[in-house]
C-alpha cells in the first residue's frame, strides 16, 4: 500500500533522508523532495503511477522533469505478537 504524507512522515521520513532519489511519491500522486532534492520536504509535483499485477509503476516524466528520479514510498504494517 502506498504511504500517506502526514506532516510527521514528511518531516521525519522524507525530508531528512536522500533515499537514493530526488523525490518520494506518496498517496494521491504527490511527489515530495528528499534530502537529495532541491527543496527537501516540499511538495514539487504530481507524479502519475499505476498499479500493475503485484506492483506499482511510476509513469515516465517528460520535458524539464525528465531528468528527475522518484520512487514510491510504501507503507508497512507492524504486527504485534
MIKEMAR-56527 format. One record per atom (N, C-alpha, C): x, y, z; atom name; residue in one letter. Coordinates in nm, 4 decimals. Example, Ala and Ser with C-alpha at 12.3 -4.5 7.8 and 13.67 -1.06 7.14 Angstrom:
<rs>
<xx = 1.3190; yy = -0.5690; zz = 0.7800; a = N; r = A>
<xx = 1.2300; yy = -0.4500; zz = 0.7800; a = CA; r = A>
<xx = 1.3200; yy = -0.3300; zz = 0.7800; a = C; r = A>
<xx = 1.2850; yy = -0.2250; zz = 0.7080; a = N; r = S>
<xx = 1.3670; yy = -0.1060; zz = 0.7140; a = CA; r = S>
<xx = 1.2900; yy = 0.0030; zz = 0.7870; a = C; r = S>
</rs>
This chain:
<rs>
<xx = 0.0836; yy = -0.1181; zz = 0.0000; a = N; r = X>
<xx = 0.0000; yy = 0.0000; zz = 0.0000; a = CA; r = X>
<xx = 0.0886; yy = 0.1251; zz = 0.0000; a = C; r = X>
<xx = 0.0492; yy = 0.2251; zz = -0.0738; a = N; r = X>
<xx = 0.1274; yy = 0.3488; zz = -0.0828; a = CA; r = X>
<xx = 0.1054; yy = 0.4319; zz = 0.0437; a = C; r = X>
<xx = 0.2130; yy = 0.4865; zz = 0.0968; a = N; r = X>
<xx = 0.2081; yy = 0.5640; zz = 0.2212; a = CA; r = X>
<xx = 0.1410; yy = 0.6994; zz = 0.2012; a = C; r = X>
<xx = 0.0782; yy = 0.7472; zz = 0.3084; a = N; r = X>
<xx = 0.0213; yy = 0.8814; zz = 0.3093; a = CA; r = X>
<xx = 0.1277; yy = 0.9792; zz = 0.3583; a = C; r = X>
<xx = 0.1142; yy = 1.1059; zz = 0.3219; a = N; r = X>
<xx = 0.2134; yy = 1.2072; zz = 0.3604; a = CA; r = X>
<xx = 0.1592; yy = 1.2968; zz = 0.4710; a = C; r = X>
<xx = 0.1568; yy = 1.2434; zz = 0.5914; a = N; r = X>
<xx = 0.1232; yy = 1.3260; zz = 0.7074; a = CA; r = X>
<xx = 0.2420; yy = 1.4169; zz = 0.7365; a = C; r = X>
<xx = 0.2205; yy = 1.5252; zz = 0.8096; a = N; r = X>
<xx = 0.3301; yy = 1.6171; zz = 0.8437; a = CA; r = X>
<xx = 0.4467; yy = 1.5434; zz = 0.9077; a = C; r = X>
<xx = 0.4182; yy = 1.4489; zz = 0.9962; a = N; r = X>
<xx = 0.5245; yy = 1.3744; zz = 1.0648; a = CA; r = X>
<xx = 0.6045; yy = 1.2887; zz = 0.9667; a = C; r = X>
<xx = 0.5384; yy = 1.2296; zz = 0.8685; a = N; r = X>
<xx = 0.6070; yy = 1.1490; zz = 0.7665; a = CA; r = X>
<xx = 0.6981; yy = 1.2388; zz = 0.6828; a = C; r = X>
<xx = 0.6487; yy = 1.3537; zz = 0.6446; a = N; r = X>
<xx = 0.7291; yy = 1.4462; zz = 0.5648; a = CA; r = X>
<xx = 0.8527; yy = 1.4904; zz = 0.6420; a = C; r = X>
<xx = 0.8353; yy = 1.5316; zz = 0.7669; a = N; r = X>
<xx = 0.9460; yy = 1.5851; zz = 0.8471; a = CA; r = X>
<xx = 1.0458; yy = 1.4800; zz = 0.8938; a = C; r = X>
<xx = 0.9990; yy = 1.3585; zz = 0.9271; a = N; r = X>
<xx = 1.0875; yy = 1.2570; zz = 0.9859; a = CA; r = X>
<xx = 1.1325; yy = 1.1476; zz = 0.8895; a = C; r = X>
<xx = 1.0616; yy = 1.1308; zz = 0.7786; a = N; r = X>
<xx = 1.0952; yy = 1.0228; zz = 0.6858; a = CA; r = X>
<xx = 1.1442; yy = 1.0760; zz = 0.5514; a = C; r = X>
<xx = 1.0701; yy = 1.1687; zz = 0.4927; a = N; r = X>
<xx = 1.1028; yy = 1.2153; zz = 0.3571; a = CA; r = X>
<xx = 1.2140; yy = 1.3207; zz = 0.3577; a = C; r = X>
<xx = 1.1980; yy = 1.4257; zz = 0.4343; a = N; r = X>
<xx = 1.2894; yy = 1.5411; zz = 0.4313; a = CA; r = X>
<xx = 1.4336; yy = 1.5107; zz = 0.4725; a = C; r = X>
<xx = 1.4586; yy = 1.4382; zz = 0.5813; a = N; r = X>
<xx = 1.5980; yy = 1.4242; zz = 0.6262; a = CA; r = X>
<xx = 1.6818; yy = 1.3170; zz = 0.5559; a = C; r = X>
<xx = 1.6226; yy = 1.2370; zz = 0.4697; a = N; r = X>
<xx = 1.6950; yy = 1.1263; zz = 0.4065; a = CA; r = X>
<xx = 1.6920; yy = 1.1389; zz = 0.2543; a = C; r = X>
<xx = 1.7978; yy = 1.0928; zz = 0.1899; a = N; r = X>
<xx = 1.8027; yy = 1.1026; zz = 0.0433; a = CA; r = X>
<xx = 1.7314; yy = 0.9863; zz = -0.0255; a = C; r = X>
<xx = 1.7277; yy = 0.8701; zz = 0.0350; a = N; r = X>
<xx = 1.6606; yy = 0.7520; zz = -0.0202; a = CA; r = X>
<xx = 1.7125; yy = 0.7135; zz = -0.1585; a = C; r = X>
<xx = 1.8257; yy = 0.7701; zz = -0.2008; a = N; r = X>
<xx = 1.8809; yy = 0.7368; zz = -0.3322; a = CA; r = X>
<xx = 1.7995; yy = 0.7919; zz = -0.4483; a = C; r = X>
<xx = 1.7231; yy = 0.8995; zz = -0.4230; a = N; r = X>
<xx = 1.6351; yy = 0.9547; zz = -0.5251; a = CA; r = X>
<xx = 1.6077; yy = 1.1020; zz = -0.4990; a = C; r = X>
<xx = 1.5601; yy = 1.1727; zz = -0.5999; a = N; r = X>
<xx = 1.5219; yy = 1.3138; zz = -0.5824; a = CA; r = X>
<xx = 1.3916; yy = 1.3281; zz = -0.5061; a = C; r = X>
<xx = 1.2961; yy = 1.2375; zz = -0.5344; a = N; r = X>
<xx = 1.1614; yy = 1.2523; zz = -0.4792; a = CA; r = X>
<xx = 1.1034; yy = 1.1200; zz = -0.4342; a = C; r = X>
<xx = 1.0182; yy = 1.1286; zz = -0.3311; a = N; r = X>
<xx = 0.9368; yy = 1.0150; zz = -0.2900; a = CA; r = X>
<xx = 0.7928; yy = 1.0469; zz = -0.3266; a = C; r = X>
<xx = 0.7270; yy = 0.9505; zz = -0.3856; a = N; r = X>
<xx = 0.5887; yy = 0.9682; zz = -0.4278; a = CA; r = X>
<xx = 0.5000; yy = 0.8961; zz = -0.3279; a = C; r = X>
<xx = 0.3961; yy = 0.9663; zz = -0.2831; a = N; r = X>
<xx = 0.3061; yy = 0.9137; zz = -0.1813; a = CA; r = X>
<xx = 0.1629; yy = 0.9101; zz = -0.2348; a = C; r = X>
<xx = 0.0711; yy = 0.8667; zz = -0.1495; a = N; r = X>
<xx = -0.0695; yy = 0.8584; zz = -0.1876; a = CA; r = X>
<xx = -0.1168; yy = 0.9902; zz = -0.2488; a = C; r = X>
<xx = -0.2030; yy = 0.9807; zz = -0.3472; a = N; r = X>
<xx = -0.2521; yy = 1.0997; zz = -0.4149; a = CA; r = X>
<xx = -0.1587; yy = 1.1494; zz = -0.5234; a = C; r = X>
<xx = -0.0570; yy = 1.0685; zz = -0.5573; a = N; r = X>
<xx = 0.0416; yy = 1.1006; zz = -0.6621; a = CA; r = X>
<xx = 0.1278; yy = 1.2211; zz = -0.6286; a = C; r = X>
<xx = 0.1392; yy = 1.2556; zz = -0.4998; a = N; r = X>
<xx = 0.2177; yy = 1.3720; zz = -0.4586; a = CA; r = X>
<xx = 0.3658; yy = 1.3353; zz = -0.4501; a = C; r = X>
<xx = 0.4507; yy = 1.4172; zz = -0.5135; a = N; r = X>
<xx = 0.5950; yy = 1.3948; zz = -0.5156; a = CA; r = X>
<xx = 0.6642; yy = 1.4994; zz = -0.4278; a = C; r = X>
<xx = 0.7291; yy = 1.4523; zz = -0.3215; a = N; r = X>
<xx = 0.7998; yy = 1.5396; zz = -0.2278; a = CA; r = X>
<xx = 0.9504; yy = 1.5251; zz = -0.2464; a = C; r = X>
<xx = 1.0223; yy = 1.6377; zz = -0.2383; a = N; r = X>
<xx = 1.1686; yy = 1.6369; zz = -0.2466; a = CA; r = X>
<xx = 1.2274; yy = 1.5656; zz = -0.1247; a = C; r = X>
<xx = 1.3261; yy = 1.4791; zz = -0.1487; a = N; r = X>
<xx = 1.4020; yy = 1.4176; zz = -0.0400; a = CA; r = X>
<xx = 1.5217; yy = 1.5082; zz = -0.0088; a = C; r = X>
<xx = 1.6083; yy = 1.4637; zz = 0.0811; a = N; r = X>
<xx = 1.7297; yy = 1.5399; zz = 0.1135; a = CA; r = X>
<xx = 1.8212; yy = 1.5540; zz = -0.0081; a = C; r = X>
<xx = 1.8045; yy = 1.4683; zz = -0.1080; a = N; r = X>
<xx = 1.8855; yy = 1.4756; zz = -0.2309; a = CA; r = X>
<xx = 1.8292; yy = 1.5760; zz = -0.3313; a = C; r = X>
<xx = 1.7124; yy = 1.6310; zz = -0.3033; a = N; r = X>
<xx = 1.6466; yy = 1.7206; zz = -0.3977; a = CA; r = X>
<xx = 1.6731; yy = 1.8672; zz = -0.3727; a = C; r = X>
<xx = 1.6074; yy = 1.9516; zz = -0.4508; a = N; r = X>
<xx = 1.6273; yy = 2.0972; zz = -0.4447; a = CA; r = X>
<xx = 1.5715; yy = 2.1608; zz = -0.3183; a = C; r = X>
<xx = 1.4541; yy = 2.1165; zz = -0.2742; a = N; r = X>
<xx = 1.3880; yy = 2.1751; zz = -0.1564; a = CA; r = X>
<xx = 1.3344; yy = 2.0636; zz = -0.0678; a = C; r = X>
<xx = 1.4210; yy = 1.9989; zz = 0.0114; a = N; r = X>
<xx = 1.3791; yy = 1.8835; zz = 0.0916; a = CA; r = X>
<xx = 1.2512; yy = 1.9087; zz = 0.1717; a = C; r = X>
<xx = 1.1593; yy = 1.8124; zz = 0.1607; a = N; r = X>
<xx = 1.0341; yy = 1.8190; zz = 0.2343; a = CA; r = X>
<xx = 0.9228; yy = 1.8938; zz = 0.1647; a = C; r = X>
<xx = 0.9518; yy = 1.9621; zz = 0.0554; a = N; r = X>
<xx = 0.8493; yy = 2.0398; zz = -0.0157; a = CA; r = X>
<xx = 0.7807; yy = 1.9551; zz = -0.1230; a = C; r = X>
<xx = 0.6511; yy = 1.9803; zz = -0.1393; a = N; r = X>
<xx = 0.5750; yy = 1.9179; zz = -0.2462; a = CA; r = X>
<xx = 0.6168; yy = 1.9836; zz = -0.3771; a = C; r = X>
<xx = 0.6567; yy = 1.9024; zz = -0.4749; a = N; r = X>
<xx = 0.7024; yy = 1.9567; zz = -0.6025; a = CA; r = X>
<xx = 0.5971; yy = 1.9421; zz = -0.7116; a = C; r = X>
<xx = 0.5388; yy = 1.8248; zz = -0.7219; a = N; r = X>
<xx = 0.4504; yy = 1.7991; zz = -0.8353; a = CA; r = X>
<xx = 0.3632; yy = 1.6779; zz = -0.8082; a = C; r = X>
<xx = 0.2766; yy = 1.6504; zz = -0.9022; a = N; r = X>
<xx = 0.2019; yy = 1.5254; zz = -0.9019; a = CA; r = X>
<xx = 0.2710; yy = 1.4318; zz = -1.0001; a = C; r = X>
<xx = 0.2866; yy = 1.3061; zz = -0.9613; a = N; r = X>
<xx = 0.3556; yy = 1.2095; zz = -1.0449; a = CA; r = X>
<xx = 0.2643; yy = 1.0888; zz = -1.0606; a = C; r = X>
<xx = 0.2218; yy = 1.0630; zz = -1.1817; a = N; r = X>
<xx = 0.1296; yy = 0.9532; zz = -1.2078; a = CA; r = X>
<xx = 0.1944; yy = 0.8179; zz = -1.1835; a = C; r = X>
<xx = 0.1162; yy = 0.7276; zz = -1.1276; a = N; r = X>
<xx = 0.1587; yy = 0.5893; zz = -1.1131; a = CA; r = X>
<xx = 0.0397; yy = 0.5006; zz = -1.1432; a = C; r = X>
<xx = 0.0694; yy = 0.3759; zz = -1.1709; a = N; r = X>
<xx = -0.0389; yy = 0.2812; zz = -1.1946; a = CA; r = X>
<xx = -0.0086; yy = 0.1524; zz = -1.1196; a = C; r = X>
<xx = -0.1138; yy = 0.0858; zz = -1.0818; a = N; r = X>
<xx = -0.0981; yy = -0.0400; zz = -1.0096; a = CA; r = X>
<xx = -0.1016; yy = -0.1532; zz = -1.1104; a = C; r = X>
<xx = 0.0090; yy = -0.2262; zz = -1.1156; a = N; r = X>
<xx = 0.0169; yy = -0.3428; zz = -1.2024; a = CA; r = X>
<xx = -0.0108; yy = -0.4683; zz = -1.1209; a = C; r = X>
<xx = 0.0136; yy = -0.5814; zz = -1.1781; a = N; r = X>
<xx = -0.0055; yy = -0.7068; zz = -1.1065; a = CA; r = X>
<xx = 0.1081; yy = -0.7227; zz = -1.0059; a = C; r = X>
<xx = 0.0748; yy = -0.7093; zz = -0.8784; a = N; r = X>
<xx = 0.1729; yy = -0.7273; zz = -0.7720; a = CA; r = X>
<xx = 0.2699; yy = -0.6126; zz = -0.7511; a = C; r = X>
<xx = 0.2521; yy = -0.4998; zz = -0.8198; a = N; r = X>
<xx = 0.3443; yy = -0.3867; zz = -0.8009; a = CA; r = X>
<xx = 0.2837; yy = -0.2572; zz = -0.8528; a = C; r = X>
<xx = 0.3440; yy = -0.1475; zz = -0.8112; a = N; r = X>
<xx = 0.3098; yy = -0.0150; zz = -0.8621; a = CA; r = X>
<xx = 0.4212; yy = 0.0298; zz = -0.9552; a = C; r = X>
<xx = 0.3864; yy = 0.1068; zz = -1.0575; a = N; r = X>
<xx = 0.4856; yy = 0.1572; zz = -1.1514; a = CA; r = X>
<xx = 0.4658; yy = 0.3066; zz = -1.1721; a = C; r = X>
<xx = 0.5756; yy = 0.3816; zz = -1.1688; a = N; r = X>
<xx = 0.5705; yy = 0.5241; zz = -1.1985; a = CA; r = X>
<xx = 0.5668; yy = 0.5441; zz = -1.3488; a = C; r = X>
<xx = 0.4864; yy = 0.6381; zz = -1.3933; a = N; r = X>
<xx = 0.4846; yy = 0.6720; zz = -1.5353; a = CA; r = X>
<xx = 0.6005; yy = 0.7671; zz = -1.5627; a = C; r = X>
<xx = 0.6633; yy = 0.7567; zz = -1.6791; a = N; r = X>
<xx = 0.7790; yy = 0.8425; zz = -1.7086; a = CA; r = X>
<xx = 0.7421; yy = 0.9906; zz = -1.7142; a = C; r = X>
<xx = 0.8408; yy = 1.0748; zz = -1.6788; a = N; r = X>
<xx = 0.8257; yy = 1.2205; zz = -1.6871; a = CA; r = X>
<xx = 0.8888; yy = 1.2676; zz = -1.8179; a = C; r = X>
<xx = 0.8367; yy = 1.3776; zz = -1.8697; a = N; r = X>
<xx = 0.8872; yy = 1.4318; zz = -1.9962; a = CA; r = X>
<xx = 0.9218; yy = 1.5794; zz = -1.9789; a = C; r = X>
<xx = 0.9886; yy = 1.6359; zz = -2.0763; a = N; r = X>
<xx = 1.0248; yy = 1.7765; zz = -2.0723; a = CA; r = X>
<xx = 1.1261; yy = 1.8067; zz = -1.9639; a = C; r = X>
<xx = 1.1061; yy = 1.9199; zz = -1.8955; a = N; r = X>
<xx = 1.2001; yy = 1.9643; zz = -1.7927; a = CA; r = X>
<xx = 1.2115; yy = 1.8694; zz = -1.6746; a = C; r = X>
<xx = 1.1091; yy = 1.7890; zz = -1.6508; a = N; r = X>
<xx = 1.1120; yy = 1.6955; zz = -1.5382; a = CA; r = X>
<xx = 1.1674; yy = 1.5588; zz = -1.5750; a = C; r = X>
<xx = 1.2090; yy = 1.5387; zz = -1.6979; a = N; r = X>
<xx = 1.2543; yy = 1.4074; zz = -1.7414; a = CA; r = X>
<xx = 1.3833; yy = 1.3616; zz = -1.6739; a = C; r = X>
<xx = 1.4587; yy = 1.4545; zz = -1.6172; a = N; r = X>
<xx = 1.5840; yy = 1.4174; zz = -1.5506; a = CA; r = X>
<xx = 1.5632; yy = 1.3803; zz = -1.4040; a = C; r = X>
<xx = 1.4437; yy = 1.3990; zz = -1.3527; a = N; r = X>
<xx = 1.4167; yy = 1.3689; zz = -1.2122; a = CA; r = X>
<xx = 1.3949; yy = 1.2200; zz = -1.1918; a = C; r = X>
<xx = 1.4303; yy = 1.1754; zz = -1.0724; a = N; r = X>
<xx = 1.4126; yy = 1.0355; zz = -1.0367; a = CA; r = X>
<xx = 1.3254; yy = 1.0290; zz = -0.9126; a = C; r = X>
<xx = 1.2322; yy = 0.9372; zz = -0.9106; a = N; r = X>
<xx = 1.1459; yy = 0.9217; zz = -0.7944; a = CA; r = X>
<xx = 1.1166; yy = 0.7762; zz = -0.7674; a = C; r = X>
<xx = 1.0807; yy = 0.7473; zz = -0.6432; a = N; r = X>
<xx = 1.0359; yy = 0.6140; zz = -0.6056; a = CA; r = X>
<xx = 0.9112; yy = 0.6283; zz = -0.5189; a = C; r = X>
<xx = 0.8323; yy = 0.5241; zz = -0.5147; a = N; r = X>
<xx = 0.7092; yy = 0.5251; zz = -0.4366; a = CA; r = X>
<xx = 0.7397; yy = 0.4827; zz = -0.2936; a = C; r = X>
<xx = 0.6890; yy = 0.5590; zz = -0.1969; a = N; r = X>
<xx = 0.7051; yy = 0.5261; zz = -0.0559; a = CA; r = X>
<xx = 0.5917; yy = 0.4328; zz = -0.0154; a = C; r = X>
<xx = 0.6289; yy = 0.3118; zz = 0.0235; a = N; r = X>
<xx = 0.5301; yy = 0.2120; zz = 0.0617; a = CA; r = X>
<xx = 0.5140; yy = 0.2071; zz = 0.2138; a = C; r = X>
<xx = 0.3927; yy = 0.1797; zz = 0.2541; a = N; r = X>
<xx = 0.3584; yy = 0.1688; zz = 0.3959; a = CA; r = X>
<xx = 0.3769; yy = 0.0246; zz = 0.4400; a = C; r = X>
<xx = 0.4290; yy = 0.0064; zz = 0.5611; a = N; r = X>
<xx = 0.4396; yy = -0.1282; zz = 0.6180; a = CA; r = X>
<xx = 0.3465; yy = -0.1385; zz = 0.7376; a = C; r = X>
<xx = 0.3115; yy = -0.2583; zz = 0.7701; a = N; r = X>
<xx = 0.2235; yy = -0.2816; zz = 0.8833; a = CA; r = X>
<xx = 0.3022; yy = -0.3577; zz = 0.9885; a = C; r = X>
<xx = 0.3060; yy = -0.3027; zz = 1.1102; a = N; r = X>
<xx = 0.3728; yy = -0.3720; zz = 1.2205; a = CA; r = X>
<xx = 0.2762; yy = -0.4707; zz = 1.2842; a = C; r = X>
<xx = 0.3182; yy = -0.5931; zz = 1.2964; a = N; r = X>
<xx = 0.2350; yy = -0.6956; zz = 1.3576; a = CA; r = X>
<xx = 0.2857; yy = -0.7179; zz = 1.4995; a = C; r = X>
<xx = 0.1988; yy = -0.6990; zz = 1.5960; a = N; r = X>
<xx = 0.2346; yy = -0.7203; zz = 1.7363; a = CA; r = X>
<xx = 0.2042; yy = -0.8632; zz = 1.7715; a = C; r = X>
<xx = 0.3054; yy = -0.9321; zz = 1.8262; a = N; r = X>
<xx = 0.2855; yy = -1.0725; zz = 1.8639; a = CA; r = X>
<xx = 0.2883; yy = -1.0903; zz = 2.0127; a = C; r = X>
</rs>
